[in-house]
Amino acid sequence: MTATLRPGVVLSDWASFGPGETLSGMTAPDHPSSPSGGTAVIERPAEEATVELPWTTVVWDDPVNLMSYVTHVFVTYFHYSRQKAQRLMLQVHNEGRAVVSMGTREEMERDVNAMHQFGLWATLGRGE
């Protein structure tokens, strides 16, 4: 059985094309393999998987909240260990911001809203 690529050209005709010749935007392989029956098999390169960056919750430094309170929020809401919460709090304090959670957009919107309810400055981001 042969497949029609465009009117008048069938897949079995592909074997007659030389290396580098094209048919409907496809490049002919150097040596197409032919199974019994004489029909060429076109090997396609693996499609590159598009990697989508995860959504993030970013907490920003502010002049209002105490460092101990920010640590408390991270432990209470995210259930982070005290050590991880303090490390993130220090990143917020020293660098001005920290990514505190990653996930789907809906989850990160929920986390950003929760940070706002705790009185922290937080935004939704992409990647990191």
N, CA and C atoms as an extended XYZ file, in Angstrom:
384
Properties=species:S:1:pos:R:3:atomname:S:1:resname:S:1:resid:I:1 pbc="F F F"
N         0.849       -1.168        0.000 N   MET     1
C         0.000        0.000        0.000 CA  MET     1
C         0.892        1.228        0.000 C   MET     1
N         0.536        2.222       -0.779 N   THR     2
C         1.312        3.453       -0.854 CA  THR     2
C         0.469        4.608       -0.373 C   THR     2
N         1.128        5.589        0.221 N   ALA     3
C         0.429        6.766        0.730 CA  ALA     3
C         0.675        7.928       -0.214 C   ALA     3
N        -0.338        8.721       -0.450 N   THR     4
C        -0.197        9.879       -1.325 CA  THR     4
C         0.228       11.073       -0.493 C   THR     4
N         1.355       11.690       -0.876 N   LEU     5
C         1.842       12.869       -0.177 CA  LEU     5
C         1.225       14.129       -0.765 C   LEU     5
N         1.070       14.162       -2.069 N   ARG     6
C         0.373       15.236       -2.767 CA  ARG     6
C        -0.115       14.628       -4.070 C   ARG     6
N        -1.043       15.233       -4.757 N   PRO     7
C        -1.580       14.624       -5.972 CA  PRO     7
C        -0.465       14.252       -6.948 C   PRO     7
N        -0.468       13.005       -7.384 N   GLY     8
C         0.493       12.549       -8.375 CA  GLY     8
C         1.798       12.026       -7.809 C   GLY     8
N         2.076       12.218       -6.511 N   VAL     9
C         3.316       11.740       -5.906 CA  VAL     9
C         2.938       10.788       -4.779 C   VAL     9
N         3.472        9.603       -4.813 N   VAL    10
C         3.175        8.628       -3.772 CA  VAL    10
C         4.435        8.315       -2.997 C   VAL    10
N         4.275        7.771       -1.814 N   LEU    11
C         5.403        7.493       -0.938 CA  LEU    11
C         6.416        6.565       -1.595 C   LEU    11
N         5.965        5.632       -2.421 N   SER    12
C         6.913        4.718       -3.061 CA  SER    12
C         7.820        5.455       -4.039 C   SER    12
N         7.421        6.633       -4.538 N   ASP    13
C         8.268        7.433       -5.423 CA  ASP    13
C         9.421        8.076       -4.666 C   ASP    13
N         9.339        8.140       -3.375 N   TRP    14
C        10.343        8.822       -2.551 CA  TRP    14
C        11.730        8.230       -2.761 C   TRP    14
N        11.808        6.910       -2.955 N   ALA    15
C        13.104        6.247       -3.110 CA  ALA    15
C        13.856        6.740       -4.336 C   ALA    15
N        13.154        7.294       -5.312 N   SER    16
C        13.824        7.776       -6.518 CA  SER    16
C        14.449        9.150       -6.326 C   SER    16
N        14.166        9.817       -5.233 N   PHE    17
C        14.757       11.117       -4.952 CA  PHE    17
C        16.154       10.916       -4.388 C   PHE    17
N        17.074       11.788       -4.745 N   GLY    18
C        18.440       11.709       -4.238 CA  GLY    18
C        18.577       12.426       -2.913 C   GLY    18
N        19.749       12.266       -2.259 N   PRO    19
C        19.990       12.954       -0.987 CA  PRO    19
C        19.860       14.463       -1.158 C   PRO    19
N        19.162       15.077       -0.245 N   GLY    20
C        19.020       16.532       -0.247 CA  GLY    20
C        17.865       17.047       -1.078 C   GLY    20
N        17.270       16.229       -1.955 N   GLU    21
C        16.124       16.682       -2.726 CA  GLU    21
C        14.921       16.733       -1.801 C   GLU    21
N        14.001       17.624       -2.103 N   THR    22
C        12.860       17.787       -1.215 CA  THR    22
C        11.558       17.476       -1.913 C   THR    22
N        10.587       17.128       -1.117 N   LEU    23
C         9.238       16.864       -1.578 CA  LEU    23
C         8.314       17.439       -0.523 C   LEU    23
N         7.585       18.462       -0.874 N   SER    24
C         6.671       19.119        0.065 CA  SER    24
C         7.388       19.565        1.327 C   SER    24
N         8.611       20.102        1.171 N   GLY    25
C         9.333       20.638        2.307 CA  GLY    25
C        10.096       19.614        3.120 C   GLY    25
N        10.071       18.324        2.740 N   MET    26
C        10.804       17.306        3.484 CA  MET    26
C        12.101       17.004        2.747 C   MET    26
N        13.153       16.737        3.469 N   THR    27
C        14.433       16.375        2.877 CA  THR    27
C        14.515       14.865        2.756 C   THR    27
N        14.977       14.393        1.599 N   ALA    28
C        15.098       12.952        1.394 CA  ALA    28
C        16.221       12.411        2.255 C   ALA    28
N        16.030       11.285        2.911 N   PRO    29
C        17.112       10.687        3.687 CA  PRO    29
C        18.196       10.176        2.745 C   PRO    29
N        19.440       10.076        3.245 N   ASP    30
C        20.538        9.580        2.425 CA  ASP    30
C        20.270        8.159        1.940 C   ASP    30
N        19.805        7.289        2.804 N   HIS    31
C        19.555        5.898        2.442 CA  HIS    31
C        18.230        5.462        3.051 C   HIS    31
N        17.114        5.708        2.357 N   PRO    32
C        15.850        5.247        2.935 CA  PRO    32
C        15.833        3.731        2.976 C   PRO    32
N        15.301        3.192        4.048 N   SER    33
C        15.229        1.742        4.158 CA  SER    33
C        13.988        1.261        3.430 C   SER    33
N        14.094        0.170        2.714 N   SER    34
C        12.969       -0.387        1.965 CA  SER    34
C        12.597       -1.744        2.524 C   SER    34
N        11.419       -1.865        3.120 N   PRO    35
C        10.976       -3.175        3.563 CA  PRO    35
C        10.583       -3.999        2.337 C   PRO    35
N        10.369       -5.276        2.531 N   SER    36
C         9.946       -6.094        1.397 CA  SER    36
C         8.656       -5.519        0.843 C   SER    36
N         8.571       -5.426       -0.453 N   GLY    37
C         7.418       -4.798       -1.085 CA  GLY    37
C         7.830       -3.556       -1.829 C   GLY    37
N         9.051       -3.063       -1.607 N   GLY    38
C         9.591       -1.955       -2.377 CA  GLY    38
C         9.158       -0.569       -1.959 C   GLY    38
N         8.406       -0.415       -0.910 N   THR    39
C         7.980        0.905       -0.466 CA  THR    39
C         8.998        1.448        0.524 C   THR    39
N         9.487        2.654        0.274 N   ALA    40
C        10.489        3.256        1.150 CA  ALA    40
C         9.859        3.674        2.467 C   ALA    40
N        10.622        3.553        3.525 N   VAL    41
C        10.187        3.991        4.846 CA  VAL    41
C        10.967        5.243        5.187 C   VAL    41
N        10.263        6.312        5.463 N   ILE    42
C        10.906        7.576        5.809 CA  ILE    42
C        11.046        7.628        7.317 C   ILE    42
N        12.273        7.790        7.775 N   GLU    43
C        12.510        7.912        9.210 CA  GLU    43
C        12.518        9.384        9.564 C   GLU    43
N        11.632        9.766       10.448 N   ARG    44
C        11.534       11.158       10.872 CA  ARG    44
C        12.395       11.371       12.106 C   ARG    44
N        13.022       12.540       12.188 N   PRO    45
C        13.749       12.835       13.427 CA  PRO    45
C        12.752       12.962       14.571 C   PRO    45
N        13.190       12.596       15.743 N   ALA    46
C        12.315       12.698       16.914 CA  ALA    46
C        11.892       14.143       17.098 C   ALA    46
N        10.608       14.337       17.348 N   GLU    47
C        10.113       15.687       17.561 CA  GLU    47
C        10.637       16.215       18.887 C   GLU    47
N        11.062       17.445       18.847 N   GLU    48
C        11.557       18.050       20.074 CA  GLU    48
C        10.376       18.367       20.974 C   GLU    48
N        10.455       17.895       22.188 N   ALA    49
C         9.402       18.176       23.150 CA  ALA    49
C         9.519       19.629       23.592 C   ALA    49
N         8.410       20.325       23.543 N   THR    50
C         8.434       21.700       24.012 CA  THR    50
C         8.274       21.681       25.522 C   THR    50
N         9.246       22.215       26.190 N   VAL    51
C         9.239       22.240       27.644 CA  VAL    51
C         8.661       23.577       28.083 C   VAL    51
N         7.551       23.509       28.754 N   GLU    52
C         6.953       24.732       29.262 CA  GLU    52
C         7.512       25.014       30.646 C   GLU    52
N         7.858       26.249       30.855 N   LEU    53
C         8.372       26.644       32.158 CA  LEU    53
C         7.239       26.627       33.168 C   LEU    53
N         7.527       26.184       34.384 N   PRO    54
C         6.476       26.163       35.402 CA  PRO    54
C         6.148       27.580       35.873 C   PRO    54
N         4.965       27.738       36.411 N   TRP    55
C         4.579       29.008       37.022 CA  TRP    55
C         5.198       29.070       38.411 C   TRP    55
N         5.482       30.276       38.868 N   THR    56
C         6.131       30.446       40.164 CA  THR    56
C         5.411       31.492       41.008 C   THR    56
N         5.577       31.351       42.312 N   THR    57
C         5.157       32.386       43.253 CA  THR    57
C         6.425       33.067       43.735 C   THR    57
N         6.500       34.370       43.518 N   VAL    58
C         7.666       35.154       43.921 CA  VAL    58
C         7.253       36.057       45.077 C   VAL    58
N         7.978       35.961       46.186 N   VAL    59
C         7.742       36.847       47.333 CA  VAL    59
C         8.825       37.914       47.310 C   VAL    59
N         8.395       39.160       47.475 N   TRP    60
C         9.286       40.319       47.394 CA  TRP    60
C         9.542       40.899       48.779 C   TRP    60
N        10.708       41.512       48.924 N   ASP    61
C        11.063       42.171       50.179 CA  ASP    61
C        10.156       43.379       50.373 C   ASP    61
N         9.780       43.613       51.595 N   ASP    62
C         8.980       44.800       51.907 CA  ASP    62
C         9.475       45.396       53.219 C   ASP    62
N         9.205       46.670       53.439 N   PRO    63
C         9.696       47.330       54.650 CA  PRO    63
C         8.803       47.112       55.873 C   PRO    63
N         7.760       46.319       55.742 N   VAL    64
C         6.763       46.199       56.794 CA  VAL    64
C         6.928       44.945       57.651 C   VAL    64
N         7.041       43.783       57.006 N   ASN    65
C         7.005       42.512       57.737 CA  ASN    65
C         8.353       42.133       58.336 C   ASN    65
N         8.292       41.633       59.569 N   LEU    66
C         9.501       41.168       60.244 CA  LEU    66
C         9.987       39.866       59.613 C   LEU    66
N        11.289       39.643       59.688 N   MET    67
C        11.876       38.427       59.129 CA  MET    67
C        11.295       37.185       59.802 C   MET    67
N        11.063       37.265       61.100 N   SER    68
C        10.496       36.116       61.816 CA  SER    68
C         9.068       35.818       61.339 C   SER    68
N         8.315       36.865       61.001 N   TYR    69
C         6.952       36.666       60.505 CA  TYR    69
C         6.964       36.002       59.126 C   TYR    69
N         7.852       36.439       58.244 N   VAL    70
C         7.954       35.849       56.906 CA  VAL    70
C         8.313       34.365       57.025 C   VAL    70
N         9.242       34.039       57.911 N   THR    71
C         9.607       32.638       58.157 CA  THR    71
C         8.387       31.862       58.641 C   THR    71
N         7.644       32.445       59.579 N   HIS    72
C         6.434       31.813       60.112 CA  HIS    72
C         5.419       31.531       58.995 C   HIS    72
N         5.236       32.477       58.080 N   VAL    73
C         4.288       32.293       56.973 CA  VAL    73
C         4.719       31.120       56.096 C   VAL    73
N         5.999       31.041       55.769 N   PHE    74
C         6.491       29.961       54.916 CA  PHE    74
C         6.326       28.594       55.581 C   PHE    74
N         6.558       28.538       56.888 N   VAL    75
C         6.387       27.281       57.621 CA  VAL    75
C         4.904       26.926       57.705 C   VAL    75
N         4.070       27.903       58.029 N   THR    76
C         2.641       27.669       58.221 CA  THR    76
C         1.927       27.323       56.922 C   THR    76
N         2.133       28.120       55.886 N   TYR    77
C         1.377       27.925       54.648 CA  TYR    77
C         1.955       26.813       53.767 C   TYR    77
N         3.255       26.858       53.524 N   PHE    78
C         3.874       25.890       52.614 CA  PHE    78
C         4.321       24.604       53.315 C   PHE    78
N         4.282       24.610       54.642 N   HIS    79
C         4.736       23.463       55.441 CA  HIS    79
C         6.217       23.163       55.191 C   HIS    79
N         6.999       24.234       54.975 N   TYR    80
C         8.443       24.077       54.805 CA  TYR    80
C         9.083       23.874       56.167 C   TYR    80
N        10.223       23.215       56.170 N   SER    81
C        10.979       23.090       57.414 CA  SER    81
C        11.425       24.494       57.827 C   SER    81
N        11.706       24.667       59.106 N   ARG    82
C        12.157       25.982       59.577 CA  ARG    82
C        13.428       26.403       58.838 C   ARG    82
N        14.323       25.459       58.584 N   GLN    83
C        15.579       25.769       57.899 CA  GLN    83
C        15.317       26.276       56.475 C   GLN    83
N        14.447       25.594       55.731 N   LYS    84
C        14.142       26.031       54.365 CA  LYS    84
C        13.422       27.375       54.384 C   LYS    84
N        12.502       27.545       55.316 N   ALA    85
C        11.764       28.804       55.424 CA  ALA    85
C        12.715       29.964       55.730 C   ALA    85
N        13.677       29.739       56.621 N   GLN    86
C        14.646       30.794       56.945 CA  GLN    86
C        15.552       31.106       55.755 C   GLN    86
N        15.939       30.065       55.011 N   ARG    87
C        16.780       30.285       53.828 CA  ARG    87
C        16.030       31.137       52.793 C   ARG    87
N        14.749       30.820       52.561 N   LEU    88
C        13.950       31.603       51.617 CA  LEU    88
C        13.726       33.024       52.126 C   LEU    88
N        13.470       33.162       53.432 N   MET    89
C        13.277       34.489       54.018 CA  MET    89
C        14.538       35.325       53.839 C   MET    89
N        15.718       34.729       54.066 N   LEU    90
C        16.977       35.468       53.894 CA  LEU    90
C        17.214       35.835       52.433 C   LEU    90
N        16.784       34.977       51.525 N   GLN    91
C        16.901       35.309       50.106 CA  GLN    91
C        16.014       36.507       49.770 C   GLN    91
N        14.807       36.516       50.307 N   VAL    92
C        13.914       37.663       50.113 CA  VAL    92
C        14.567       38.914       50.686 C   VAL    92
N        15.097       38.813       51.887 N   HIS    93
C        15.692       39.961       52.576 CA  HIS    93
C        16.947       40.469       51.865 C   HIS    93
N        17.842       39.551       51.476 N   ASN    94
C        19.130       39.949       50.900 CA  ASN    94
C        19.078       40.247       49.404 C   ASN    94
N        18.287       39.482       48.658 N   GLU    95
C        18.240       39.645       47.202 CA  GLU    95
C        17.015       40.414       46.730 C   GLU    95
N        16.088       40.654       47.647 N   GLY    96
C        14.895       41.411       47.287 CA  GLY    96
C        13.724       40.566       46.831 C   GLY    96
N        13.965       39.279       46.575 N   ARG    97
C        12.898       38.398       46.114 CA  ARG    97
C        13.341       36.951       46.244 C   ARG    97
N        12.355       36.046       46.243 N   ALA    98
C        12.648       34.609       46.236 CA  ALA    98
C        11.467       33.870       45.623 C   ALA    98
N        11.767       32.849       44.841 N   VAL    99
C        10.728       31.957       44.333 CA  VAL    99
C        10.421       30.980       45.459 C   VAL    99
N         9.188       30.990       45.934 N   VAL   100
C         8.834       30.159       47.079 CA  VAL   100
C         8.012       28.929       46.711 C   VAL   100
N         7.443       28.906       45.499 N   SER   101
C         6.720       27.711       45.056 CA  SER   101
C         6.642       27.696       43.535 C   SER   101
N         6.497       26.480       42.984 N   MET   102
C         6.387       26.282       41.540 CA  MET   102
C         5.279       25.281       41.272 C   MET   102
N         4.573       25.472       40.160 N   GLY   103
C         3.515       24.527       39.803 CA  GLY   103
C         2.652       25.064       38.692 C   GLY   103
N         1.408       24.625       38.678 N   THR   104
C         0.479       25.081       37.647 CA  THR   104
C         0.073       26.523       37.924 C   THR   104
N        -0.464       27.165       36.917 N   ARG   105
C        -0.886       28.556       37.076 CA  ARG   105
C        -1.929       28.684       38.194 C   ARG   105
N        -2.883       27.764       38.223 N   GLU   106
C        -3.947       27.833       39.225 CA  GLU   106
C        -3.390       27.698       40.641 C   GLU   106
N        -2.450       26.761       40.822 N   GLU   107
C        -1.842       26.579       42.144 CA  GLU   107
C        -1.075       27.829       42.565 C   GLU   107
N        -0.351       28.429       41.623 N   MET   108
C         0.455       29.602       41.953 CA  MET   108
C        -0.423       30.825       42.195 C   MET   108
N        -1.546       30.926       41.490 N   GLU   109
C        -2.489       32.014       41.779 CA  GLU   109
C        -3.017       31.877       43.204 C   GLU   109
N        -3.300       30.631       43.603 N   ARG   110
C        -3.763       30.381       44.975 CA  ARG   110
C        -2.691       30.781       45.986 C   ARG   110
N        -1.417       30.408       45.706 N   ASP   111
C        -0.326       30.747       46.624 CA  ASP   111
C        -0.113       32.255       46.709 C   ASP   111
N        -0.168       32.945       45.563 N   VAL   112
C        -0.001       34.408       45.564 CA  VAL   112
C        -1.109       35.052       46.391 C   VAL   112
N        -2.341       34.604       46.196 N   ASN   113
C        -3.454       35.159       46.980 CA  ASN   113
C        -3.271       34.895       48.470 C   ASN   113
N        -2.773       33.710       48.809 N   ALA   114
C        -2.532       33.391       50.222 CA  ALA   114
C        -1.461       34.308       50.805 C   ALA   114
N        -0.387       34.553       50.046 N   MET   115
C         0.671       35.453       50.528 CA  MET   115
C         0.102       36.850       50.751 C   MET   115
N        -0.786       37.289       49.867 N   HIS   116
C        -1.426       38.599       50.049 CA  HIS   116
C        -2.278       38.609       51.320 C   HIS   116
N        -2.983       37.504       51.588 N   GLN   117
C        -3.788       37.418       52.804 CA  GLN   117
C        -2.920       37.500       54.056 C   GLN   117
N        -1.685       36.996       53.975 N   PHE   118
C        -0.742       37.089       55.090 CA  PHE   118
C        -0.063       38.457       55.138 C   PHE   118
N        -0.327       39.310       54.163 N   GLY   119
C         0.265       40.646       54.149 CA  GLY   119
C         1.617       40.731       53.459 C   GLY   119
N         2.010       39.684       52.730 N   LEU   120
C         3.289       39.707       52.023 CA  LEU   120
C         3.090       40.187       50.587 C   LEU   120
N         4.138       40.768       50.030 N   TRP   121
C         4.116       41.167       48.627 CA  TRP   121
C         4.510       39.956       47.804 C   TRP   121
N         3.636       39.522       46.908 N   ALA   122
C         3.917       38.346       46.081 CA  ALA   122
C         3.339       38.543       44.690 C   ALA   122
N         4.012       37.946       43.714 N   THR   123
C         3.546       38.007       42.333 CA  THR   123
C         3.633       36.623       41.699 C   THR   123
N         2.912       36.491       40.604 N   LEU   124
C         2.919       35.279       39.803 CA  LEU   124
C         3.966       35.449       38.717 C   LEU   124
N         4.802       34.436       38.512 N   GLY   125
C         5.837       34.517       37.483 CA  GLY   125
C         5.874       33.262       36.645 C   GLY   125
N         6.771       33.273       35.649 N   ARG   126
C         6.928       32.113       34.773 CA  ARG   126
C         8.393       31.734       34.734 C   ARG   126
N         8.704       30.492       35.057 N   GLY   127
C        10.075       30.016       34.992 CA  GLY   127
C        10.870       30.342       36.236 C   GLY   127
N        12.171       30.278       36.119 N   GLU   128
C        13.165       30.562       37.169 CA  GLU   128
C        14.086       29.398       37.306 C   GLU   128
